[in-house]
Amino acid sequence: MNLKPKLLPVFVLGICSLANAQIINNGIIKITTNTNVFVQDEYTNDTSGNHVCDGNFYLNSNFVNNGTTSASSGTTYFKSATNNLLTLSGTSDNANFYNLEIDVTAADKKGVSVANNFALQVANAVHFKSGDLRLVGEAQLIQEHAGTDNNTAVSGKLLVDQQGTVSPFQYDYWSSPVTNGGMFSLSGGKFDGSDAVINAFNPTQILFNSGSPYNGLPSVLDGGGNVTTALTINTRWLYKYSRGSGSYAEWIALNGSSTLLPGEGYTMKGPNALTAKQNYVYYGLPNNGDYQFAITTGESILLGNPYPSALDAEKFLNDNISVVESLYFWVDGGSTSHVLSDYLGGYAIRNLTGGTPPSIASPLISGIGTSGTVTAPSQYVPIAKGFFVLAIGSGNVVFNNSQRYFKTDSNRLVNTLDTGNKYLRIGYEDPEGFHRQLLLGFMPNSSADLSYNPGYDAIQLMTREDDVFFIIDNNPNKQYAIQGVNGFSEFMEFPIGLVISEAGTHQLMLDAVENFTETVYLKDNLLNITHDLTASNLEINLPAGDYLDRFSIVFQPAETLTTSNPELEQTLVYYNGENHIVVSKPSSLEVDSIDVYNMLGQHILSVSENLKNQNKILIPFTNSQGVYLVVINSKSSKKSTKILKY
């Protein structure tokens, strides 16, 4: 008989051993502090179950969690001398423990396998006493304590998968979620994952070669899909970049035995395989806790997610906002050569406003090409993903456990937008078909304004010979791919720079909008005309040159922006230095109202009385110092003027 006893709603034990039965909890089980509970066979916390473990819970077999788990103290032990493999799974897709210990001593021991798409959340420490912990597929380990790493090991390690390019010509930027002896090296830390499905606990160490033609080699598999000869990586393409000035000469060459710190990034090309992606297995002790990297203003460093879980880029940036403001992810655009000048990739960018894809051939970009798969980076950085940061200040770049988040690669691009935010994606395509996308974000709950805002505005790491960018604070020497501001106003204007090096058709377009319903125009400041980007792309045929003050993104057509009233054109608006805005106008001009906005687009005041038959209108204005927009409304037209309150 297969016994399935139901546990009582509250189950508090001193020392208890439950044997020879599958245990199913449909109520509440609470294991109190200093209490030991032993379960011999598979334990299921069912959909209505609430498993609270503040004591010590010993599992000799599998844990299936379909309900709720929590823990504020104690340890969950996967401890067996009879079962060589124990599993953690369940429809809840997560389990919460305070401490976790792996102690599997059965013959041919493997350890504990965590199911695909499952979050193993440990509030405190993991102890490897005997046996490995295998994260299958997109399973992740999240630890939550503050401070430095407190994991310990006698025997056993973590195994976790991640995929990369197969091309021998294309780079991936990597990091490692594990270390061995506190450091990571490819030799001993990164393994061939081609047969991970059938050999989850026994991967084969990757091999290395060097020299011409500088290509890696794919795995050799037997008829059963087992790796007989591991894939080979060419060491010519192994590099790190540590606190450089941006010079190409500052890349530091690595080899298979070079050591890297947790959080340090490295480059690697693929093994020339025929599969869509190459699977690798990282094998070592899981990274956990605080890591930091010193950096000085103006320096660049290649870092990466150090954890065996996703990293919340927004939390990471907020924790480091005085030092770094954006993450830069290398994306290859189809390179088929090792020659530097032939590389086709670019940097995707992520900051607090959002993300943009790299400038690569348009067919490769999702939503632009017919079958493109390259997307803007999401808020969540995958396991083992490397990225550049540029220092805007001096200090330490800090990683910590509060930045960890459970988000699988398959669903990390599904973002829940703040319904109050509005986004525009402005596209530019050069005659060769390379596509640049700019992101403009309106975020009412942010502190961003029309000036430069750390964390909300992102510099382009690479500007092509033909390219487009935002210009902020009238400084064309800094080219921005992302600009974030506070609330939206139809009177806002965003200057963009356009650089052209070759003849042909250059196109500006509206790639996409999110929560935005207003019409978007491109304003030509020289011709004083606007083009409706919401309706159609704009083809530009201009001589080679830098057009740094000619174009702007606006939200009103030219007939609204242009004052066709001669009397209104003669009207002067200024701040007199004595807490008044002065409007000097012809007496014949009838003004219906005057509105004042701050540079966040917020309406400050409106005047509609005592405006007739006056040559000079004085408007009391005691607001704080800054730039404001004064809009004069007459019957047939309006005029906007910026003033400086000092």
C-alpha positions as CSV (number, residue, x, y, z in Angstrom):
1,M,0.0,0.0,0.0
2,N,1.2,3.5,-0.9
3,L,0.6,5.6,2.2
4,K,0.0,9.3,1.8
5,P,-0.7,10.7,5.2
6,K,-1.9,14.2,5.5
7,L,-0.1,16.4,8.1
8,L,-2.1,18.3,10.7
9,P,-2.7,22.0,10.1
10,V,0.0,22.8,12.7
11,F,2.8,20.2,13.0
12,V,5.3,21.0,15.7
13,L,7.8,18.2,16.5
14,G,10.7,17.6,18.9
15,I,12.5,14.8,17.1
16,C,10.5,12.8,14.6
17,S,11.4,10.2,12.0
18,L,8.8,9.4,9.2
19,A,9.7,6.3,7.3
20,N,8.5,4.1,4.4
21,A,5.8,6.6,3.3
22,Q,5.4,9.4,0.8
23,I,4.6,12.4,2.9
24,I,2.2,15.1,1.5
25,N,1.5,18.3,3.4
26,N,-1.9,19.8,2.6
27,G,-2.0,22.1,5.6
28,I,0.6,23.9,7.8
29,I,3.8,22.3,9.0
30,K,5.9,24.4,11.3
31,I,9.3,23.0,12.4
32,T,10.4,25.2,15.3
33,T,13.8,26.3,16.3
34,N,16.1,23.5,17.6
35,T,13.7,20.9,16.3
36,N,14.8,18.0,14.1
37,V,12.5,16.3,11.6
38,F,13.5,13.4,9.4
39,V,11.7,12.3,6.2
40,Q,12.8,9.0,4.7
41,D,10.9,9.1,1.4
42,E,9.7,11.8,-1.1
43,Y,8.2,14.8,0.6
44,T,5.6,16.9,-1.2
45,N,4.4,20.3,0.1
46,D,1.1,20.4,-1.9
47,T,-0.7,23.4,-3.4
48,S,-2.5,24.2,-0.2
49,G,0.5,23.4,2.0
50,N,2.6,25.9,4.0
51,H,6.0,24.6,4.9
52,V,7.7,26.7,7.6
53,C,11.1,25.4,8.6
54,D,12.9,27.3,11.4
55,G,14.5,24.1,12.7
56,N,16.3,21.3,11.0
57,F,14.7,19.3,8.2
58,Y,16.4,16.1,6.9
59,L,15.5,14.8,3.5
60,N,16.6,11.3,2.4
61,S,14.7,11.7,-0.9
62,N,13.1,14.3,-3.2
63,F,11.4,17.6,-2.2
64,V,8.4,18.6,-4.3
65,N,7.1,22.0,-3.5
66,N,3.8,22.9,-5.0
67,G,2.9,25.3,-2.1
68,T,4.5,27.9,0.1
69,T,7.8,27.7,1.9
70,S,9.5,30.0,4.4
71,A,12.4,29.9,6.9
72,S,13.9,32.3,9.4
73,S,16.5,29.9,10.9
74,G,17.6,26.3,10.9
75,T,18.9,24.1,8.1
76,T,17.4,21.9,5.4
77,Y,19.6,18.9,4.8
78,F,19.5,16.8,1.6
79,K,21.2,13.9,3.4
80,S,21.2,10.3,2.1
81,A,23.4,7.3,2.2
82,T,21.0,5.3,0.1
83,N,20.0,7.6,-2.8
84,N,22.7,8.9,-5.0
85,L,20.5,11.6,-6.5
86,L,17.9,13.8,-4.8
87,T,15.7,16.3,-6.6
88,L,14.1,19.6,-5.8
89,S,11.1,20.5,-8.0
90,G,7.5,21.5,-8.0
91,T,4.8,23.7,-9.6
92,S,5.6,26.6,-7.3
93,D,8.9,27.0,-9.1
94,N,10.7,28.0,-5.9
95,A,11.7,26.8,-2.5
96,N,12.9,29.0,0.5
97,F,15.4,27.6,3.0
98,Y,17.4,29.5,5.6
99,N,20.6,27.3,5.4
100,L,21.1,24.4,3.0
101,E,23.4,21.4,3.3
102,I,24.2,18.8,0.6
103,D,25.3,15.5,2.2
104,V,24.9,12.6,-0.3
105,T,27.2,9.7,0.4
106,A,25.5,6.8,-1.5
107,A,27.5,4.8,-3.9
108,D,28.0,6.6,-7.3
109,K,26.8,9.7,-5.6
110,K,25.7,12.7,-7.6
111,G,24.0,15.1,-5.3
112,V,20.9,17.3,-5.6
113,S,19.3,18.3,-8.9
114,V,17.2,21.5,-9.0
115,A,14.5,21.4,-11.8
116,N,14.6,23.7,-14.8
117,N,13.0,27.1,-14.3
118,F,13.2,26.6,-10.5
119,A,14.4,29.2,-8.0
120,L,16.3,27.8,-5.0
121,Q,16.3,30.7,-2.4
122,V,18.6,30.4,0.6
123,A,18.5,33.2,3.1
124,N,21.9,32.4,4.6
125,A,24.5,29.8,3.7
126,V,25.1,26.7,1.6
127,H,27.3,24.0,2.9
128,F,28.7,21.3,0.5
129,K,29.5,18.4,2.7
130,S,29.3,15.6,0.1
131,G,27.8,15.8,-3.4
132,D,27.1,18.4,-6.0
133,L,24.2,20.9,-6.5
134,R,23.0,20.8,-10.1
135,L,21.0,23.7,-11.5
136,V,19.3,22.2,-14.5
137,G,18.5,24.4,-17.5
138,E,17.4,27.8,-16.2
139,A,17.3,27.0,-12.5
140,Q,18.9,29.6,-10.3
141,L,20.4,29.8,-6.8
142,I,19.7,33.1,-4.9
143,Q,21.2,33.9,-1.5
144,E,19.9,36.8,0.4
145,H,22.1,37.6,3.4
146,A,24.2,40.8,3.6
147,G,27.9,40.9,3.8
148,T,30.6,38.6,2.4
149,D,30.4,35.0,1.2
150,N,29.6,32.5,4.1
151,N,29.3,29.3,2.0
152,T,31.5,26.4,3.0
153,A,32.6,23.2,1.4
154,V,34.2,19.9,2.3
155,S,33.3,18.0,-0.9
156,G,31.0,19.1,-3.7
157,K,30.3,22.0,-6.0
158,L,27.7,23.8,-8.0
159,L,27.0,23.1,-11.7
160,V,25.2,25.7,-13.8
161,D,24.6,26.0,-17.6
162,Q,24.9,29.0,-19.9
163,Q,24.9,29.3,-23.6
164,G,27.1,31.3,-26.0
165,T,27.9,31.8,-29.7
166,V,29.1,28.9,-31.8
167,S,30.9,31.1,-34.3
168,P,34.7,31.0,-34.2
169,F,34.7,34.7,-35.4
170,Q,32.3,36.2,-32.9
171,Y,32.9,37.3,-29.3
172,D,30.8,36.8,-26.2
173,Y,31.5,38.8,-23.1
174,W,31.4,36.4,-20.1
175,S,31.7,36.3,-16.4
176,S,31.6,33.3,-14.0
177,P,29.0,32.4,-11.4
178,V,31.5,30.1,-9.6
179,T,35.0,30.0,-8.3
180,N,37.5,27.4,-7.2
181,G,39.7,28.6,-4.3
182,G,38.2,32.1,-4.5
183,M,39.2,32.6,-8.1
184,F,37.9,31.5,-11.5
185,S,39.9,30.0,-14.4
186,L,38.5,28.4,-17.6
187,S,40.7,25.4,-16.8
188,G,38.9,23.7,-14.0
189,G,35.9,26.0,-14.0
190,K,34.3,25.9,-17.5
191,F,33.2,22.6,-19.1
192,D,31.7,21.4,-22.3
193,G,27.9,21.3,-21.9
194,S,27.0,19.6,-25.2
195,D,25.8,16.5,-23.3
196,A,24.5,18.2,-20.2
197,V,21.0,16.6,-20.6
198,I,22.4,13.1,-20.3
199,N,25.5,13.8,-18.2
200,A,24.3,16.5,-15.9
201,F,26.8,15.8,-13.1
202,N,29.8,14.8,-15.3
203,P,30.7,17.4,-17.8
204,T,34.0,17.3,-19.8
205,Q,36.7,20.0,-19.3
206,I,36.9,22.2,-22.4
207,L,40.2,22.1,-24.3
208,F,42.4,24.9,-25.7
209,N,44.4,25.5,-28.8
210,S,46.4,28.5,-30.2
211,G,47.9,29.6,-33.5
212,S,46.6,30.0,-37.0
213,P,43.8,29.9,-38.2
214,Y,42.9,30.9,-34.7
215,N,39.6,28.9,-34.7
216,G,38.1,26.8,-32.0
217,L,36.9,23.2,-32.6
218,P,33.4,21.6,-31.9
219,S,32.7,18.8,-29.5
220,V,33.0,15.2,-30.8
221,L,30.0,13.1,-29.7
222,D,29.3,9.3,-29.8
223,G,26.1,7.8,-31.1
224,G,24.5,8.3,-27.8
225,G,25.2,12.0,-27.6
226,N,28.0,11.7,-25.1
227,V,31.0,14.0,-25.4
228,T,34.1,11.9,-26.3
229,T,36.3,14.8,-27.1
230,A,35.5,18.2,-25.6
231,L,35.1,21.4,-27.6
232,T,38.2,23.5,-28.1
233,I,38.6,27.2,-27.4
234,N,41.3,29.2,-29.2
235,T,43.2,31.2,-26.5
236,R,44.0,34.0,-29.0
237,W,40.6,35.6,-28.2
238,L,40.7,35.4,-24.4
239,Y,41.0,38.9,-22.9
240,K,40.0,41.0,-19.9
241,Y,39.9,44.8,-19.6
242,S,40.7,46.3,-16.3
243,R,40.6,50.0,-15.5
244,G,41.6,51.2,-18.9
245,S,41.2,54.6,-20.6
246,G,39.3,53.1,-23.5
247,S,42.3,52.3,-25.6
248,Y,42.2,49.1,-27.7
249,A,45.9,48.5,-26.6
250,E,44.7,48.1,-23.0
251,W,43.1,44.7,-23.4
252,I,44.9,42.1,-21.3
253,A,45.5,38.7,-22.9
254,L,44.5,35.6,-20.9
255,N,45.0,31.8,-21.3
256,G,43.1,28.8,-20.0
257,S,44.8,29.0,-16.6
258,S,44.5,32.7,-16.0
259,T,42.6,33.6,-12.9
260,L,39.7,36.1,-12.6
261,L,38.0,37.6,-9.6
262,P,34.2,37.1,-9.0
263,G,32.5,39.8,-11.1
264,E,35.4,40.2,-13.5
265,G,34.5,39.8,-17.2
266,Y,36.4,38.2,-20.0
267,T,36.0,37.7,-23.8
268,M,35.8,34.4,-25.7
269,K,34.9,33.3,-29.2
270,G,32.9,30.2,-30.1
271,P,34.0,26.6,-31.0
272,N,32.9,26.5,-34.6
273,A,30.0,24.2,-33.9
274,L,27.0,23.6,-36.1
275,T,24.3,24.0,-33.4
276,A,22.4,27.2,-32.8
277,K,24.1,27.9,-29.5
278,Q,26.9,26.2,-27.5
279,N,26.1,25.1,-24.0
280,Y,28.7,25.4,-21.3
281,V,28.7,24.2,-17.7
282,Y,30.3,26.2,-14.9
283,Y,31.6,24.0,-12.1
284,G,32.8,25.4,-8.8
285,L,31.6,26.9,-5.5
286,P,28.8,29.4,-6.0
287,N,29.7,33.1,-5.8
288,N,27.8,34.8,-3.0
289,G,27.9,38.0,-1.1
290,D,29.7,41.3,-1.6
291,Y,32.3,42.0,-4.3
292,Q,33.8,45.3,-5.3
293,F,36.1,46.9,-7.9
294,A,37.9,50.2,-7.4
295,I,37.6,52.6,-10.4
296,T,38.5,56.2,-11.1
297,T,36.6,58.8,-13.2
298,G,37.1,58.2,-16.9
299,E,38.2,54.6,-16.6
300,S,36.5,51.6,-18.2
301,I,36.3,48.0,-16.8
302,L,34.8,44.8,-18.2
303,L,32.7,43.3,-15.4
304,G,29.9,40.7,-15.3
305,N,27.2,39.2,-13.3
306,P,29.0,37.2,-10.6
307,Y,26.1,35.2,-9.3
308,P,24.3,31.9,-10.3
309,S,21.1,33.9,-10.7
310,A,20.0,36.9,-12.7
311,L,21.3,40.4,-11.6
312,D,18.8,43.3,-11.4
313,A,20.5,46.0,-13.4
314,E,18.3,48.7,-11.9
315,K,19.3,47.8,-8.4
316,F,22.9,47.5,-9.4
317,L,22.9,51.0,-11.0
318,N,21.1,52.6,-8.1
319,D,23.7,51.1,-5.7
320,N,26.5,52.5,-7.8
321,I,24.9,55.7,-9.2
322,S,27.8,57.9,-8.1
323,V,30.3,55.8,-9.9
324,V,28.7,54.2,-13.0
325,E,25.5,55.1,-14.9
326,S,25.0,52.4,-17.6
327,L,25.8,48.9,-18.6
328,Y,27.2,48.1,-22.1
329,F,26.8,44.6,-23.6
330,W,28.7,43.6,-26.7
331,V,26.5,42.0,-29.4
332,D,28.0,40.6,-32.6
333,G,26.3,41.6,-35.8
334,G,27.4,38.7,-38.0
335,S,31.2,38.9,-38.1
336,T,32.9,36.3,-40.4
337,S,36.5,37.4,-40.0
338,H,39.1,37.8,-37.3
339,V,40.2,41.1,-38.8
340,L,39.4,43.9,-36.4
341,S,38.2,46.3,-39.2
342,D,35.7,43.6,-40.3
343,Y,33.9,43.2,-37.0
344,L,30.2,44.0,-37.3
345,G,29.1,44.2,-33.7
346,G,28.1,47.0,-31.4
347,Y,27.1,47.7,-27.8
348,A,23.6,47.3,-26.5
349,I,23.0,49.7,-23.5
350,R,20.9,49.5,-20.3
351,N,20.3,52.2,-17.7
352,L,17.5,53.4,-15.4
353,T,15.5,54.7,-18.4
354,G,15.6,51.5,-20.4
355,G,17.6,49.7,-23.0
356,T,18.7,50.0,-26.6
357,P,20.0,47.4,-29.0
358,P,23.4,47.8,-30.7
359,S,23.9,49.5,-34.0
360,I,24.0,46.5,-36.3
361,A,22.4,45.5,-39.6
362,S,18.7,46.2,-39.4
363,P,17.5,42.6,-40.3
364,L,19.1,41.3,-37.1
365,I,17.1,43.6,-34.8
366,S,13.9,42.3,-33.4
367,G,11.0,44.5,-34.5
368,I,13.0,46.1,-37.3
369,G,14.0,43.2,-39.5
370,T,11.6,40.5,-40.7
371,S,13.2,37.8,-38.5
372,G,15.5,39.7,-36.2
373,T,16.3,38.3,-32.7
374,V,18.6,41.0,-31.2
375,T,16.7,42.9,-28.6
376,A,17.4,45.8,-26.2
377,P,18.8,44.5,-22.9
378,S,16.2,43.9,-20.2
379,Q,16.4,44.9,-16.6
380,Y,17.8,41.5,-15.7
381,V,21.3,40.5,-16.6
382,P,21.6,36.7,-17.3
383,I,24.0,34.4,-15.5
384,A,27.6,34.7,-16.6
385,K,26.9,37.7,-18.8
386,G,29.7,40.3,-19.1
387,F,29.3,44.0,-19.6
388,F,31.4,47.2,-19.6
389,V,30.9,50.1,-17.3
390,L,32.4,53.6,-17.7
391,A,33.3,55.5,-14.5
392,I,31.6,58.9,-14.0
393,G,33.1,59.1,-10.5
394,S,35.8,57.6,-8.4
395,G,35.0,54.8,-5.9
396,N,34.1,51.2,-5.8
397,V,31.7,49.3,-8.1
398,V,29.8,47.1,-5.7
399,F,28.0,43.8,-6.2
400,N,25.8,42.4,-3.4
401,N,23.1,39.8,-2.8
402,S,20.3,42.4,-2.8
403,Q,20.9,42.8,-6.5
404,R,20.1,39.2,-7.3
405,Y,16.7,38.3,-8.8
406,F,15.1,35.2,-10.2
407,K,14.5,35.8,-13.9
408,T,15.1,33.2,-16.6
409,D,16.6,34.0,-19.9
410,S,13.5,32.8,-21.7
411,N,11.2,35.4,-19.9
412,R,13.7,38.1,-18.8
413,L,12.6,40.3,-21.8
414,V,9.0,40.3,-20.7
415,N,8.9,43.6,-18.7
416,T,6.0,45.1,-16.9
417,L,6.0,48.8,-17.8
418,D,5.2,51.5,-15.4
419,T,1.9,52.7,-16.9
420,G,2.8,56.3,-16.0
421,N,6.0,56.2,-18.2
422,K,6.1,56.9,-21.9
423,Y,8.8,55.8,-24.3
424,L,9.8,56.6,-27.8
425,R,12.3,54.7,-29.9
426,I,13.8,56.8,-32.6
427,G,15.5,54.9,-35.5
428,Y,18.2,55.9,-37.9
429,E,19.5,53.7,-40.8
430,D,22.5,54.5,-42.9
431,P,23.0,53.7,-46.6
432,E,24.7,50.4,-45.7
433,G,21.8,49.2,-43.6
434,F,23.2,49.7,-40.1
435,H,20.4,50.7,-37.7
436,R,20.8,52.8,-34.6
437,Q,18.0,53.1,-32.1
438,L,17.7,56.0,-29.6
439,L,15.5,55.7,-26.5
440,L,13.6,58.7,-25.1
441,G,11.8,58.1,-21.9
442,F,9.3,60.2,-20.0
443,M,9.1,59.1,-16.4
444,P,7.0,61.4,-14.1
445,N,8.1,59.7,-10.9
446,S,11.8,60.2,-11.7
447,S,14.1,63.1,-10.8
448,A,15.4,63.5,-14.4
449,D,15.1,66.8,-16.2
450,L,16.2,68.2,-19.6
451,S,19.8,68.5,-18.4
452,Y,22.3,65.6,-18.0
453,N,21.0,63.0,-15.5
454,P,23.3,60.3,-14.2
455,G,21.7,56.9,-14.6
456,Y,19.0,58.2,-17.0
457,D,21.1,59.4,-19.9
458,A,23.5,57.0,-21.5
459,I,26.6,57.8,-23.7
460,Q,27.1,55.8,-26.9
461,L,30.1,53.7,-26.4
462,M,30.7,53.5,-30.1
463,T,29.5,56.1,-32.5
464,R,29.8,55.1,-36.2
465,E,31.0,57.3,-39.1
466,D,27.3,57.6,-40.0
467,D,25.2,57.8,-36.9
468,V,22.6,59.7,-34.8
469,F,22.6,60.7,-31.1
470,F,20.9,63.0,-28.6
471,I,22.7,66.2,-27.6
472,I,22.2,67.2,-24.0
473,D,23.3,70.5,-22.4
474,N,24.3,71.8,-25.9
475,N,27.4,69.6,-25.8
476,P,27.9,67.8,-29.1
477,N,31.1,66.2,-27.9
478,K,29.0,63.8,-25.8
479,Q,26.8,61.5,-27.9
480,Y,23.9,60.0,-26.0
481,A,21.9,56.9,-27.1
482,I,19.4,57.2,-24.2
483,Q,17.8,60.3,-22.7
484,G,15.4,60.2,-19.8
485,V,13.3,63.1,-18.5
486,N,10.5,63.6,-16.1
487,G,6.9,64.3,-17.3
488,F,5.9,64.9,-21.0
489,S,5.0,68.3,-22.4
490,E,4.1,69.0,-26.0
491,F,6.4,72.0,-25.8
492,M,9.5,69.9,-25.2
493,E,12.3,69.8,-27.8
494,F,15.1,67.3,-27.9
495,P,18.2,68.2,-30.1
496,I,19.7,65.3,-32.0
497,G,23.0,65.2,-33.9
498,L,23.5,63.5,-37.2
499,V,26.9,62.7,-38.7
500,I,27.2,61.7,-42.3
501,S,30.4,60.3,-44.0
502,E,29.0,58.8,-47.2
503,A,26.5,59.7,-49.9
504,G,23.2,57.9,-50.2
505,T,19.9,57.7,-48.5
506,H,19.9,58.2,-44.7
507,Q,16.6,57.5,-43.0
508,L,15.2,58.7,-39.7
509,M,12.1,57.0,-38.4
510,L,10.0,56.1,-35.4
511,D,10.8,52.5,-34.5
512,A,8.3,52.1,-31.7
513,V,6.3,53.8,-28.9
514,E,5.3,52.5,-25.5
515,N,2.4,54.1,-23.7
516,F,2.8,57.1,-26.0
517,T,-0.1,58.4,-28.1
518,E,1.1,61.9,-29.2
519,T,2.4,62.6,-32.7
520,V,6.2,62.7,-33.0
521,Y,7.9,65.2,-35.4
522,L,11.4,65.7,-36.7
523,K,12.1,69.4,-36.8
524,D,14.5,70.8,-39.4
525,N,15.8,74.0,-37.7
526,L,17.4,75.4,-40.9
527,L,14.3,75.1,-43.1
528,N,11.9,75.6,-40.2
529,I,9.8,72.6,-41.2
530,T,8.7,69.5,-39.5
531,H,8.2,65.9,-40.7
532,D,5.6,63.6,-39.1
533,L,7.6,60.5,-38.1
534,T,4.5,58.9,-36.7
535,A,3.1,58.8,-40.3
536,S,6.3,57.9,-42.3
537,N,10.0,57.7,-42.4
538,L,12.1,60.7,-43.5
539,E,14.7,60.2,-46.2
540,I,17.6,62.5,-45.9
541,N,20.1,63.2,-48.7
542,L,22.8,65.6,-47.4
543,P,26.4,66.2,-48.1
544,A,28.9,64.5,-45.8
545,G,29.4,66.5,-42.6
546,D,28.3,66.9,-38.9
547,Y,24.8,68.3,-38.4
548,L,24.8,69.1,-34.8
549,D,22.2,71.8,-34.5
550,R,19.9,71.2,-37.4
551,F,17.5,68.6,-36.2
552,S,15.3,68.1,-33.1
553,I,12.5,65.8,-31.9
554,V,9.4,67.8,-31.2
555,F,5.7,67.2,-30.7
556,Q,4.0,70.1,-32.5
557,P,4.0,70.7,-36.3
558,A,5.7,73.6,-37.9
559,E,2.6,75.6,-38.2
560,T,2.2,75.5,-34.4
561,L,5.8,76.0,-33.7
562,T,6.1,78.9,-36.1
563,T,4.7,82.3,-35.2
564,S,3.0,83.6,-38.3
565,N,1.7,86.7,-36.5
566,P,4.2,89.6,-37.1
567,E,3.1,91.3,-33.9
568,L,3.8,88.2,-31.9
569,E,7.2,87.9,-33.6
570,Q,8.1,91.4,-32.3
571,T,7.2,90.4,-28.7
572,L,10.1,90.0,-26.3
573,V,10.0,87.8,-23.2
574,Y,12.7,87.9,-20.5
575,Y,13.3,87.8,-16.7
576,N,14.2,91.2,-15.3
577,G,16.2,90.0,-12.3
578,E,13.7,91.4,-9.9
579,N,11.3,88.5,-9.5
580,H,9.2,89.4,-12.6
581,I,8.8,87.9,-16.1
582,V,8.5,90.8,-18.6
583,V,6.5,90.5,-21.8
584,S,7.1,93.5,-24.0
585,K,4.7,93.6,-27.0
586,P,2.9,95.9,-29.4
587,S,-0.2,97.4,-27.9
588,S,-2.2,96.1,-30.8
589,L,-1.4,92.5,-30.0
590,E,-4.2,90.7,-28.1
591,V,-2.9,88.1,-25.8
592,D,-5.3,85.6,-24.5
593,S,-3.1,83.9,-21.9
594,I,0.5,83.4,-20.8
595,D,1.6,80.0,-19.5
596,V,4.9,79.1,-17.7
597,Y,6.4,75.6,-17.6
598,N,9.5,74.3,-15.9
599,M,12.0,72.2,-17.9
600,L,10.3,69.0,-16.6
601,G,7.3,70.0,-18.6
602,Q,5.3,70.8,-15.5
603,H,2.8,73.7,-15.7
604,I,3.9,76.4,-13.2
605,L,1.4,79.2,-13.6
606,S,-1.1,80.7,-16.0
607,V,-2.1,84.4,-16.5
608,S,-5.3,85.3,-18.4
609,E,-6.4,88.6,-16.8
610,N,-5.3,92.2,-17.3
611,L,-3.4,91.4,-20.5
612,K,-5.2,93.8,-23.0
613,N,-4.1,97.2,-24.0
614,Q,-0.6,96.9,-22.4
615,N,2.8,97.3,-24.0
616,K,4.5,95.7,-21.1
617,I,3.2,93.0,-18.9
618,L,4.9,92.2,-15.6
619,I,4.2,88.8,-14.1
620,P,5.4,88.2,-10.5
621,F,7.7,85.2,-10.5
622,T,9.4,84.0,-7.3
623,N,10.1,80.4,-8.3
624,S,13.6,78.9,-7.8
625,Q,16.5,79.6,-10.1
626,G,16.5,77.7,-13.4
627,V,15.3,77.6,-17.0
628,Y,11.6,78.0,-17.7
629,L,9.4,78.1,-20.8
630,V,7.0,81.0,-21.3
631,V,4.2,80.4,-23.9
632,I,2.3,83.4,-25.1
633,N,-1.1,82.5,-26.6
634,S,-2.9,84.8,-29.0
635,K,-6.1,84.1,-31.0
636,S,-4.3,82.7,-34.1
637,S,-0.9,81.6,-32.9
638,K,1.5,81.1,-30.0
639,K,5.1,81.8,-29.2
640,S,7.4,79.9,-26.8
641,T,10.5,81.5,-25.2
642,K,13.0,80.1,-22.8
643,I,14.0,82.3,-19.9
644,L,16.6,82.0,-17.2
645,K,15.5,82.8,-13.6
646,Y,18.6,83.9,-11.6
